[in-house]
Amino acid sequence: MSETVSSTETSTGFDLADWQAGTLAGTLAGVVMGVMLTTQLTPVIEAAIPAMYGLSGGLAGWVVHVSHGAVLGVAFAAVLGAVGGGEWSTAKTVGVGLAFGVALWVVLAVLVMPVWLQTVGFGPAPAVPNVSPKSLVGHVVYGVVLGGAFAVLD
């Protein structure tokens, strides 16, 4: 008696560790969200984000924002790994990305960023909580792009 084993697994051609896929997906998602910030919330990327680190200007804001996106992409890969995301469909990974984006908005944009900006003495720091629908949309887009790109790269 012999058995035949066949695999239906498909490969995208990328041979990346989860953290690498997370870094690349987070960078791409950060760029997409950065475009949205530049066009819809210009003072955030040109003044508030760089002010968190004592910097100023749009280029500094872009570098910081995309760097945050990359690091948070690694965190996303860790979350997926912790909950068994390696076996998930692209749709489920995108769904988790969407939820991750909303969670980032609640924790980082609504709470941490305004406190941080107040702490460093940024004059126009928003009040806590900083509830901005445009920011929520940006974080949802970040999460969806992150989840989709991660699914392709992983």
C-alpha positions in Angstrom: 0.0 0.0 0.0 1.3 3.4 -0.9 0.1 6.9 -0.1 0.2 9.9 -2.3 0.5 13.2 -0.6 -0.3 16.4 -2.5 -0.2 19.9 -1.3 -2.5 22.7 -2.2 -0.3 25.3 -0.6 0.7 28.1 -3.0 3.7 30.2 -2.7 4.1 33.9 -3.5 7.8 33.3 -4.2 8.9 35.3 -1.1 10.9 33.4 1.5 10.6 35.8 4.4 10.5 35.3 8.1 7.4 36.7 9.7 9.2 39.7 11.2 10.6 40.5 7.8 7.2 40.3 6.2 5.8 42.5 9.0 8.5 45.1 8.5 7.9 45.3 4.7 4.1 45.2 5.1 4.2 47.8 7.9 6.5 50.1 5.8 4.1 49.9 2.8 1.1 50.5 5.0 2.9 53.4 6.7 3.5 55.0 3.3 -0.1 54.6 2.2 -1.3 56.2 5.5 1.4 58.9 5.2 -0.1 59.9 1.9 -3.5 60.2 3.6 -2.0 62.2 6.4 -0.2 64.5 4.0 -3.4 65.3 2.1 -6.0 65.2 4.9 -4.2 66.0 8.2 -1.0 67.9 7.0 -0.2 69.4 10.4 -0.1 66.0 12.0 2.7 64.6 9.7 4.5 68.0 9.3 4.4 69.1 12.9 2.9 66.8 15.5 4.6 63.5 14.6 8.1 65.0 14.3 7.6 67.0 17.5 7.3 63.8 19.5 11.0 63.4 19.0 12.0 67.1 19.1 12.1 67.3 15.3 10.2 69.5 12.8 9.2 69.4 9.2 7.5 67.1 6.8 10.5 65.0 5.9 11.1 64.2 9.6 7.4 63.5 10.0 7.5 61.0 7.1 10.6 59.3 8.4 9.2 58.9 11.9 5.8 57.9 10.6 7.1 55.2 8.2 9.5 54.0 10.9 6.6 53.6 13.3 4.7 51.7 10.6 7.6 49.3 10.1 8.0 48.6 13.9 4.2 48.1 14.3 4.3 45.7 11.3 6.7 43.6 13.3 4.3 43.8 16.3 1.5 42.7 13.9 3.5 39.7 12.8 4.1 38.8 16.5 0.3 39.1 17.2 -0.5 36.8 14.3 2.1 34.3 15.4 0.8 34.3 18.9 -2.8 33.6 17.8 -1.9 31.1 15.0 -2.2 33.4 12.0 0.1 31.3 9.9 -2.9 29.1 8.9 -5.3 32.0 8.1 -6.7 33.0 4.8 -5.9 36.4 3.3 -9.3 37.7 4.2 -8.9 36.7 7.8 -5.4 38.3 7.9 -6.8 41.5 6.4 -9.6 41.4 9.1 -7.1 41.1 11.8 -5.1 43.9 10.2 -8.3 46.1 10.3 -8.8 45.3 14.0 -5.1 46.0 14.7 -5.4 49.4 13.0 -8.4 50.3 15.1 -6.6 49.2 18.3 -3.6 51.3 17.3 -5.9 54.3 16.8 -7.5 53.8 20.2 -4.2 53.3 22.1 -1.7 55.4 20.2 -3.6 58.2 18.5 -6.4 58.7 20.9 -4.4 58.3 24.1 -0.6 58.0 23.8 0.2 60.7 21.2 -1.7 63.6 22.8 -0.1 62.8 26.2 3.3 62.5 24.6 2.9 65.8 22.8 1.8 67.5 26.0 4.8 66.0 27.8 7.3 67.4 25.3 5.6 70.8 25.4 4.2 70.8 21.9 2.0 73.9 21.9 -0.9 72.8 19.8 -1.1 69.3 21.4 -4.6 67.9 21.2 -6.6 67.2 24.3 -6.9 63.7 25.7 -8.8 61.8 24.3 -7.9 62.9 20.8 -10.9 61.4 18.8 -10.5 62.2 15.2 -12.5 60.4 12.6 -10.0 61.2 9.8 -7.3 59.6 12.0 -9.5 56.5 12.6 -9.9 56.1 8.8 -6.1 56.4 8.3 -5.5 53.8 10.9 -8.1 51.5 9.4 -6.4 51.9 6.0 -3.0 51.2 7.6 -4.4 48.0 9.1 -6.1 46.7 5.9 -3.0 47.4 3.8 -0.8 45.8 6.5 -2.9 42.7 6.7 -3.1 42.3 2.9 0.6 42.9 2.3 1.5 40.6 5.1 -0.6 37.8 3.7 1.1 38.2 0.3 4.6 38.4 1.7 4.3 35.7 4.3 
